[in-house]
């Protein structure tokens, strides 16, 4: 029973991080663009908070995978 664990390569991690940075930059630029409008601002705050939650979850998952691989 020699099970191989799925491991994220460095290149894969860089690609995922790059995509997350592009999404964050898009959300931030959208938030800045609509800063004057209160309804749009509230919507962008929600989007930014949702992105931050997803990004924190991704980091947590990557850390768990790294800890599993290093054991």
DSSP file (Angstrom, degrees, kcal/mol; ACC not computed):
  #  RESIDUE AA STRUCTURE BP1 BP2  ACC     N-H-->O    O-->H-N    N-H-->O    O-->H-N    TCO  KAPPA ALPHA  PHI   PSI    X-CA   Y-CA   Z-CA
    1    1 A X              0   0    0      0, 0.0     2,-1.3     0, 0.0     0, 0.0   0.000 360.0 360.0 360.0  68.0    0.0    0.0    0.0
    2    2 A X        -     0   0    0      2,-0.0     2,-0.4     0, 0.0     0, 0.0  -0.718 360.0-171.2 -95.0  87.0    2.4    2.6   -1.2
    3    3 A X        -     0   0    0     -2,-1.3     2,-0.4     1,-0.0     0, 0.0  -0.643  14.2-141.1 -83.9 131.4    0.1    5.6   -1.7
    4    4 A X        -     0   0    0     -2,-0.4     2,-0.4     3,-0.0    -1,-0.0  -0.765  14.3-136.3 -89.9 134.9    1.5    8.7   -3.3
    5    5 A X        -     0   0    0     -2,-0.4     2,-0.3    64,-0.1    -1,-0.0  -0.717  23.3-111.8 -89.6 140.6    0.4   12.0   -1.9
    6    6 A X        -     0   0    0     -2,-0.4     2,-0.4     1,-0.0    63,-0.1  -0.550  38.5-165.4 -71.1 130.1   -0.5   14.7   -4.4
    7    7 A X        -     0   0    0     -2,-0.3     2,-0.6    62,-0.0    59,-0.0  -0.965  17.8-132.2-124.6 134.4    2.0   17.4   -4.1
    8    8 A X        -     0   0    0     -2,-0.4    -2,-0.0    54,-0.1     2,-0.0  -0.729  27.7-135.1 -85.0 123.2    1.8   20.9   -5.5
    9    9 A X     >  -     0   0    0     -2,-0.6     4,-2.4     1,-0.1     5,-0.2  -0.275  20.6-110.8 -73.9 164.4    4.9   21.9   -7.4
   10   10 A X  H  > S+     0   0    0      1,-0.2     4,-2.3     2,-0.2     5,-0.2   0.897 120.2  52.2 -61.1 -40.9    6.6   25.2   -7.0
   11   11 A X  H  > S+     0   0    0      1,-0.2     4,-2.3     2,-0.2    -1,-0.2   0.913 109.2  49.5 -62.7 -42.6    5.5   26.2  -10.5
   12   12 A X  H  > S+     0   0    0      1,-0.2     4,-2.5     2,-0.2    -2,-0.2   0.900 110.6  49.9 -62.6 -41.4    1.9   25.3   -9.7
   13   13 A X  H  X S+     0   0    0     -4,-2.4     4,-2.5     2,-0.2    -1,-0.2   0.894 110.7  49.8 -64.9 -39.6    2.0   27.3   -6.5
   14   14 A X  H  X S+     0   0    0     -4,-2.3     4,-2.5     2,-0.2    -2,-0.2   0.902 110.8  49.7 -66.0 -40.5    3.4   30.3   -8.4
   15   15 A X  H  X S+     0   0    0     -4,-2.3     4,-2.3     2,-0.2    -2,-0.2   0.933 112.6  46.9 -63.5 -45.9    0.7   30.1  -11.0
   16   16 A X  H  X S+     0   0    0     -4,-2.5     4,-2.3     1,-0.2    -2,-0.2   0.922 113.5  48.4 -62.3 -44.5   -2.0   29.9   -8.4
   17   17 A X  H  X S+     0   0    0     -4,-2.5     4,-2.3     1,-0.2    -1,-0.2   0.892 110.2  52.1 -63.3 -39.9   -0.5   32.8   -6.5
   18   18 A X  H  X S+     0   0    0     -4,-2.5     4,-2.3     2,-0.2    -1,-0.2   0.908 109.4  49.3 -63.0 -42.1   -0.2   34.9   -9.7
   19   19 A X  H  X S+     0   0    0     -4,-2.3     4,-2.4     1,-0.2    -2,-0.2   0.915 110.7  50.4 -63.3 -42.7   -3.9   34.3  -10.5
   20   20 A X  H  X S+     0   0    0     -4,-2.3     4,-2.5     1,-0.2    -2,-0.2   0.892 109.9  50.4 -62.4 -39.7   -4.9   35.3   -7.0
   21   21 A X  H  X S+     0   0    0     -4,-2.3     4,-2.7     2,-0.2    -1,-0.2   0.901 110.0  50.2 -66.0 -40.4   -2.9   38.5   -7.3
   22   22 A X  H  X S+     0   0    0     -4,-2.3     4,-2.2     2,-0.2    -2,-0.2   0.910 111.5  48.0 -64.2 -41.4   -4.5   39.3  -10.6
   23   23 A X  H  X S+     0   0    0     -4,-2.4     4,-2.5     2,-0.2    -2,-0.2   0.917 112.6  49.1 -64.2 -42.7   -8.0   38.8   -9.2
   24   24 A X  H  X S+     0   0    0     -4,-2.5     4,-2.8     1,-0.2     5,-0.2   0.920 110.6  50.1 -62.9 -43.6   -7.1   40.9   -6.1
   25   25 A X  H  X S+     0   0    0     -4,-2.7     4,-2.5     1,-0.2    -1,-0.2   0.892 110.9  49.9 -62.6 -39.0   -5.8   43.7   -8.4
   26   26 A X  H  X S+     0   0    0     -4,-2.2     4,-2.2     2,-0.2    -2,-0.2   0.927 112.6  46.2 -64.4 -45.0   -8.9   43.6  -10.4
   27   27 A X  H  X S+     0   0    0     -4,-2.5     4,-2.4     2,-0.2    -2,-0.2   0.903 113.6  48.9 -64.5 -41.3  -11.1   43.8   -7.4
   28   28 A X  H  X S+     0   0    0     -4,-2.8     4,-2.4     2,-0.2    -2,-0.2   0.922 111.9  47.7 -66.4 -43.8   -9.1   46.6   -5.9
   29   29 A X  H  X S+     0   0    0     -4,-2.5     4,-2.2     1,-0.2    -1,-0.2   0.883 112.6  50.3 -65.5 -36.0   -9.1   48.6   -9.1
   30   30 A X  H  X S+     0   0    0     -4,-2.2     4,-1.8    -5,-0.2    -1,-0.2   0.900 110.2  50.1 -65.7 -40.2  -12.9   48.1   -9.4
   31   31 A X  H  < S+     0   0    0     -4,-2.4    -2,-0.2     1,-0.2    -1,-0.2   0.900 112.1  47.3 -65.3 -40.4  -13.3   49.2   -5.8
   32   32 A X  H >< S+     0   0    0     -4,-2.4     3,-1.3     1,-0.2     4,-0.2   0.898 109.2  54.5 -67.0 -39.9  -11.3   52.4   -6.4
   33   33 A X  H 3< S+     0   0    0     -4,-2.2     3,-0.3     1,-0.3    -1,-0.2   0.879 116.7  36.2 -62.0 -38.9  -13.2   53.1   -9.6
   34   34 A X  T >< S+     0   0    0     -4,-1.8     3,-0.8     1,-0.2    -1,-0.3   0.059  80.7 118.3-103.3  24.6  -16.5   53.0   -7.8
   35   35 A X  T <  S+     0   0    0     -3,-1.3    -1,-0.2     1,-0.2    -2,-0.1   0.827  70.4  57.3 -62.5 -33.5  -15.4   54.6   -4.6
   36   36 A X  T 3  S+     0   0    0     -3,-0.3     2,-0.6    -4,-0.2    -1,-0.2   0.781  92.3  76.7 -70.8 -26.8  -17.7   57.5   -4.9
   37   37 A X    <>  -     0   0    0     -3,-0.8     4,-2.6     1,-0.2     5,-0.2  -0.766  68.3-155.2 -91.7 120.6  -20.9   55.5   -5.1
   38   38 A X  H  > S+     0   0    0     -2,-0.6     4,-2.4     1,-0.2     5,-0.2   0.882  93.3  49.3 -64.2 -40.2  -22.0   54.1   -1.7
   39   39 A X  H  > S+     0   0    0      1,-0.2     4,-1.9     2,-0.2    -1,-0.2   0.921 114.7  44.6 -67.3 -41.1  -24.0   51.1   -3.2
   40   40 A X  H  > S+     0   0    0      2,-0.2     4,-2.7     1,-0.2    -2,-0.2   0.882 111.3  55.0 -67.5 -36.6  -21.0   50.1   -5.4
   41   41 A X  H  X S+     0   0    0     -4,-2.6     4,-2.6    -7,-0.2    -2,-0.2   0.925 108.1  48.0 -62.7 -44.1  -18.7   50.6   -2.5
   42   42 A X  H  X S+     0   0    0     -4,-2.4     4,-2.0     1,-0.2    -1,-0.2   0.902 112.3  49.9 -62.8 -40.1  -20.7   48.3   -0.3
   43   43 A X  H  X S+     0   0    0     -4,-1.9     4,-2.2     1,-0.2    -2,-0.2   0.908 112.0  47.3 -64.6 -42.0  -20.7   45.7   -3.1
   44   44 A X  H  X S+     0   0    0     -4,-2.7     4,-3.0     2,-0.2     5,-0.2   0.862 108.0  55.4 -69.7 -34.9  -17.0   46.0   -3.6
   45   45 A X  H  X S+     0   0    0     -4,-2.6     4,-2.6     2,-0.2    -1,-0.2   0.921 109.0  48.5 -59.9 -42.6  -16.3   45.7    0.2
   46   46 A X  H  X S+     0   0    0     -4,-2.0     4,-2.5     2,-0.2    -2,-0.2   0.927 112.5  47.9 -62.0 -44.9  -18.3   42.5    0.1
   47   47 A X  H  X S+     0   0    0     -4,-2.2     4,-2.6     2,-0.2    -2,-0.2   0.909 112.9  48.0 -63.6 -42.4  -16.2   41.3   -2.9
   48   48 A X  H  X S+     0   0    0     -4,-3.0     4,-2.7     2,-0.2    -1,-0.2   0.911 112.7  48.1 -65.9 -41.9  -12.9   42.2   -1.3
   49   49 A X  H  X S+     0   0    0     -4,-2.6     4,-2.3    -5,-0.2    -2,-0.2   0.900 112.4  49.6 -64.1 -40.0  -13.9   40.5    2.0
   50   50 A X  H  X S+     0   0    0     -4,-2.5     4,-2.4    -5,-0.2    -2,-0.2   0.915 111.5  48.6 -65.0 -42.3  -15.0   37.4    0.1
   51   51 A X  H  X S+     0   0    0     -4,-2.6     4,-2.9     2,-0.2    -2,-0.2   0.928 110.6  51.1 -62.2 -44.6  -11.7   37.4   -1.9
   52   52 A X  H  X S+     0   0    0     -4,-2.7     4,-2.6     1,-0.2    -2,-0.2   0.903 110.2  49.6 -60.1 -41.3   -9.7   37.8    1.3
   53   53 A X  H  X S+     0   0    0     -4,-2.3     4,-2.1     2,-0.2    -1,-0.2   0.927 113.2  46.2 -62.6 -44.5  -11.6   34.9    2.9
   54   54 A X  H  X S+     0   0    0     -4,-2.4     4,-2.2     2,-0.2    -2,-0.2   0.891 112.6  50.3 -65.3 -39.1  -10.9   32.7   -0.1
   55   55 A X  H  X S+     0   0    0     -4,-2.9     4,-2.4     2,-0.2    -2,-0.2   0.905 110.2  49.4 -66.8 -41.5   -7.3   33.7   -0.2
   56   56 A X  H  X S+     0   0    0     -4,-2.6     4,-2.3     1,-0.2    -1,-0.2   0.886 110.7  51.2 -63.4 -38.2   -6.8   32.9    3.5
   57   57 A X  H  X S+     0   0    0     -4,-2.1     4,-2.3     2,-0.2    -2,-0.2   0.893 109.3  50.6 -65.4 -39.8   -8.4   29.5    2.9
   58   58 A X  H  X S+     0   0    0     -4,-2.2     4,-2.6     2,-0.2    -2,-0.2   0.921 110.8  48.5 -63.0 -44.5   -6.0   28.9    0.0
   59   59 A X  H  X S+     0   0    0     -4,-2.4     4,-2.4     1,-0.2    -2,-0.2   0.911 111.4  50.2 -62.4 -42.3   -3.0   29.7    2.1
   60   60 A X  H  X S+     0   0    0     -4,-2.3     4,-2.3     2,-0.2    -1,-0.2   0.909 111.6  48.4 -62.6 -42.2   -4.3   27.5    4.9
   61   61 A X  H  X S+     0   0    0     -4,-2.3     4,-2.6     2,-0.2    -2,-0.2   0.914 111.1  49.9 -64.6 -43.5   -4.8   24.6    2.5
   62   62 A X  H  X S+     0   0    0     -4,-2.6     4,-2.3     1,-0.2    -2,-0.2   0.891 110.7  50.1 -63.4 -38.7   -1.3   25.1    1.0
   63   63 A X  H  X S+     0   0    0     -4,-2.4     4,-2.5     2,-0.2    -2,-0.2   0.917 110.9  49.1 -64.5 -42.8    0.2   25.1    4.5
   64   64 A X  H  X S+     0   0    0     -4,-2.3     4,-2.4     2,-0.2    -2,-0.2   0.919 112.0  48.3 -62.6 -43.4   -1.6   21.9    5.4
   65   65 A X  H  X S+     0   0    0     -4,-2.6     4,-2.1     1,-0.2    -1,-0.2   0.903 111.9  50.0 -63.1 -40.7   -0.5   20.2    2.2
   66   66 A X  H  X S+     0   0    0     -4,-2.3     4,-2.1     2,-0.2    -2,-0.2   0.902 110.9  48.8 -64.9 -41.2    3.1   21.3    2.8
   67   67 A X  H  X S+     0   0    0     -4,-2.5     4,-0.7     1,-0.2    -2,-0.2   0.890 111.0  50.7 -65.6 -38.8    3.0   20.0    6.4
   68   68 A X  H  < S+     0   0    0     -4,-2.4     3,-0.5     1,-0.2    -2,-0.2   0.891 112.0  47.1 -65.4 -38.9    1.6   16.6    5.1
   69   69 A X  H  < S+     0   0    0     -4,-2.1    -2,-0.2     1,-0.2    -1,-0.2   0.878 109.3  53.4 -70.3 -37.8    4.3   16.3    2.5
   70   70 A X  H  <        0   0    0     -4,-2.1    -1,-0.2     1,-0.3    -2,-0.2   0.607 360.0 360.0 -77.1  -9.7    7.1   17.2    5.0
   71   71 A X     <        0   0    0     -4,-0.7    -1,-0.3    -3,-0.5    -2,-0.1   0.479 360.0 360.0 -79.4 360.0    6.0   14.5    7.4
